Amino acid sequence: MIVHPGGPLGGTWTTRPCPVRTLNDRCLVPVPGGWLALTEAGFVRIDHEDQWLLGPVVLPEERDVERNDGPERPRGPVLHASRDGRFAAIVSDYGQYGTVVDLAEWVTVLDLDRDWDDNEWTRFPFAFLDGDRFVAATDSNRLDVFDAATGRLLTERPTTRDENPEHYLDYYFGALLPSPSGRALLTDGWAWHPVGVPLIIDCAAWLAGDRHAPEHGRHLADRDDVWDTPIAWLDENTVALQGAEPPLGGIELRDAETGRRTGMFAGPAGRMWAHDGLLYVAAEAGLEVWDPAEGARVGFAPGFHPIAHRDGTFAELRNDQLRTWATPR
């Protein structure tokens, strides 16, 4: 591992007053012209000079679950938004329920329920896709695609062991992350007993008619007792997985097509995004910039803890201020 302290980051910084307080650090997302936040009052729209309440939202009440082993995973709402900003979704990480809202028409499109089967171990699988569609878990081992405008199910198929043993999947889906082109989905789930198994789903083939593509995802790795860690698409062909060598941590790079490990380096720990071939990690001390080709930290912004990102712009909401940093163009 090579670590350079890194001087001040180039690019563009902005700071302005913004008395918006999200429910947690997963409740700010990018939308055209700014950001969308989830607060106690409901959805709040933020642009470069103002913020305003769009309206309230009611979240389904989750059941209480007692856990006796494993690391604590705090349940809480997570906000998602479609790229055009028309649709928003709130799902409960480590919970059962969610809801999808059409912000333009101000109607609930669909209430989500992934049933209950060890949900306390995984983030709620959800992602918006291109073409006004979204994918969500409808069971612990099942994903489905829906039309975002109507809530109509687009991927009806038998998947239970009794109905279709050939395509039954003994697997617990976790967080979903579309590839840069949207042609593939990365999911960070697990299988007994317990092994983290990141999978790549051919989303393009699924939407084109391969009904059981989610049940036959490409196996990237077996990670003993490691899942639910930060993940990112470095590019269309390369996946970055944190938690490479417990307890040391670090990053391993995997070829999305073959699962072959193409690189590994120690160091980064924290929420992670990728942009233009670099990895950006919201570490405890601030935002770290890593060059995976060199395994080196090449930049550092102390005290900056972004909670949202799009296209090279990172945003932090803290102390009634919105602070953003845009990478050099």
N, C-alpha and C positions, 0 to 999 in steps of 0.2 A: 504494500500500500504506500502511495506517495500522497502526502498531505501538504499543500501549500496554504499558508494563512489566507492569501488572497486579499488584494486591496479593495477599495470601494468599487462596487459594481458600476459599470457603465450603464447606458440606457437612460430612461426617464422616470423620475420620481414625482408623485403628486401626493399632496395631503390636504384634506379639507374637513371642516366640521361635519359630523354625520352621527347624530344621536340615535343610532339604530342598534339594537342589541338582539342578536340572533339567539335562538334557543340553545344552540351548541355550535361547535366549529364545523359541523356538516350541514349548516343551514344557510349558506351563501353560495349562489351559483351564477355564472355569467349568462346574460341575455343581451340581445342587440342593443347597443347604446349604453350598457351599464351592467347592473347586477340585480338579482332578485333575492330577497332575504325572507326567512321565516322567523317571525317573532311571536311573542305571546298574543299580540293583537291580530296576527294573521300575516298575509303576504304584503311585503313592502318593496316597492320599486325604487331603485337608486340609480341616478345618472351622475354626470360629472359635476352638477351644481345643486341638486335637490334630491329629496326623497319623499315618498308619499305612500299612504296605506291604500292598497287595492281592495282589501276586504278580509273578513275573518275566515277561518277554516276550522272545522271540527275534526279532531283526530280520534280514531277508534280507540277504545280503552283496551289495554293489553292485560292478559292474565298474569298473576304473580307466579314466579317460578323459583324454587329453591335449588341452588347449585352447591354441590359439596366438593367439587374438585375442578381443577383446571384454572387458568388465569381468568380474572374478572373481566368481563366484556360488558361495558355499561350500555344498557338499552337506551335508545333515544331516537327521535325523528331525524330523518335524513331527507334533504330537499334535492330534487332533480328538476331540470327544465329542458324542454326541447330547444334545439339550436335556434329556431326562429322566435322563441320566447312565448309562443301561443299557449303551450301546455306546461303544466307543472305537476309533479308528483311528490307526495310525502309518504315515505315508507318507514317502518320501525325496524332499525337494525337490531338483530337478536330477538326479534318479535315476530308476530304473525300477520299483521295487517298493514294496509296502506290505502291511499286514495289518489286518483288522478283527476285533475281539474282542467277544464278549458277556461283559461283566463280571459279570452276574448268574449266568450258567451257567458261567462261566470256560472258554469254548471259543472256538477260532478260527472265525469265521464264514466268512471268505474271505481268501485270499491274492491280492493285486492285482499286476498286471503290465501296464504300458502299452507293452510292447515297447521297442525302442530305435531312436529316430530323432530326433537332436538334442535329447534330453531334458535335456542339460546347460544348456540355455538357458531352461528354464521351471520354475516350481514345479509340484509334482505336483497335477493338478486333482482335488480331492476336496471334498465337502461333505455333511453330513448334512441330510436333508430331514424334514419332518413325516411322521407316519404310519409310523415305523420303516422308513425307506428312506434310501439314500444314493446319491449320484452320484459316479462315479469315471471317470478316463480308462482305456480299455482299448486305446488306441493313441494315437499322437501327435495324430491328427485325429479321434478318436472318444471320445464320452462314453456311459456307460450307467448305468441306474438298477438297483439291486438291493434285494431285500428284506433288511433288516438282521438279521432273526431266523434266516433260512435261507440267505442268500447267493444266492438264486435270481435269475437275470437276468430283468428285467421289460421290457426294451426291445430284444428281438431284431429285427434288420433288416439288409439288405445295405447296405454303405456304401463298398466298395472301388470304384476306378475301373472295373474290369472288370465287376463285378456290377451296379453302379448308377451309371453316369456322370452321370445327371441330378442325383443327390444327393451326388456326390463333393465333399468339402471339402478344398481345398488350404490348410490352416491348422494351426497348432500351438497347441493349447489350453494355457492357463496357469492361474494361480490362479482358483478359483471362489468367488463370494460371493453367497449368496442374498439377495434383496431382503427388506425387513422382513416382508412378508406371506408370503414364500416362493413367490410366483407367478412370479418371474423369477430368472434366474441371470446374474450378470455374470462374464465371463471376460476376463482380461488376457493375450491371446495375441498371436501375430505371424504374418505371412506374408512370403514372399520379395518384395523383397530388400533388407535386412530392414525391415519396417514393422510397428510396433506397431498392432494392430487390436483394441481392446476391443469385445466383442460382448455383446448382451443376448439370452439364450435365453428363450423363452416356456415356462417350466417347467410352468405349469398346462396349456397346450395339449398339451405333450408327454405328460404323465401322463394326459391325457384322450383320447389316441389319435392325435395328430399325430406319427406315427412319426419323421419327419425334422425335427422342430423344431430340434435342435441343429445340423443342417447348413444351416439357413436363419436363423441369428441376425440380429438387427438390428445393423447396422454403426454404431458411435458416432462413430468418428474414424479418420483415418490419422495416425500419430505417427511421424515419421521416426526410425528406430533407437531408439525409446523404448517399452519395455514392461517388465513385471516391476517396476512401481513401486507404492507404496501406493495402494489404492483403497478407496472406501467408498460405501455408499448413504446419502446425506444424508436422503432420505425415499423413499417408494415410487416417485417419479417423477424423482428427481434423483440423478445419479452424480457423485462427486468423484474426480478423477484427479490424482495428483501428477505432477511432471515436465512442467508445461505448456509452458515455454519454455526448453529447454536452452540454455546451462548455468545460467540463472538459477533454474530450478526454479519452485516455486509450484504453484497449484491451478487447474484448470479444471473448471467445472461443466457437465454435459451433461444434456439432457433425454433420459430413458431411452426415450421413445417415438419421437422424431424424430432424436436425435443432435445437435440444435441446441445450440450453446454458449450458455449462459445467464449465464455469469459467469466471471471469471478474476482472480486476484490472486497476487502474489508473496509469498514468505515461508516457509511451512511446509515442513519437510523431516524425514521420519522416519515410523516406523510410525504408522498413522492409524486412528481409529475415529470413528463419528458417533453422537450421542445428542441427542435433543430439539432438532434443528436446528443444533447446534454441532459443530465438528470438534475432535477431541482428538488431538494429535500428540506422540508420544514423541520429542522432539528431543534433540539432544546435551546440552543444558544442563538439560533437565527437561521436564515435561509442559506443553505449550502448549495453550491453549483459544482457538479461532478462531471468530469470527462470520462465516460466508461471505457473508451479506447485506451486511455492511459492509466485508468484506475486512480485518478488524481482529483483532488479537490482543487478547482481552479478559480473559485470565487466564493465570497462570503459576505452576507449582510447581517451583522450582529443586531439582535433585537427585533428583527423583522420576521413575523410569523404569519405568513399568508394562509388563508383557509379556502381560497378559490383561485382558479386559473383558467385562462383561455388564450390560445394563440400568442403565448409569450408575455401576457400581462397577468400579474399576480396581485391579489387584493387581501388586505388585512383590515378588520374592523376591531378597534380597541380604543378604550378611553374616549368614547364618543367622537372618534375620528375614523375616516376612511383613508387608508394609505395604500397607494398602488405603486408598483414598479413594472415598467415595460422593458423587456430586453432590447439591446441595441438592434436596430433594423439594418 
